[in-house]
Amino acid sequence: MKSEIYFGSDMGAGQSVSQQAWEEFLSEVVVPRFPAGLTLLEGLGRGLRSSGPLTRTRILIVIHPNAGDAQARLSEIEADYRKRFGSAGVFHIDQPVRIQQQQ
């Protein structure tokens, strides 16, 4: 399974998730839940309810077995982000994947 969590940085009222706060979130919440591997991307985006300029969006990508344990860890990450950063948007998608390793 390929899971992606999109983390918005716009908290409203001109505030955004700082680089330092993001790095603390990664080291305290994300990496301990997926120590075997993950990918992070940064981009620009806008949520469905937003009409302003594009803002920083961070994307966590994890490839994992389709099991409840991984889904629970992903849900914990999302819940912690909402708790720490309030109105900054976050959403999660899953896609089945087939991995081919070349030798």
Secondary structure by P-SEA (a helix, b strand, c coil): cbbbbbbbccccccccccaaaaaaaaaccccccccccbbbbbbbbccccccccccbbbbbbbbbcccaaaaaaaaaaaaaaaaaccccccbbbbbbbbbbbcc
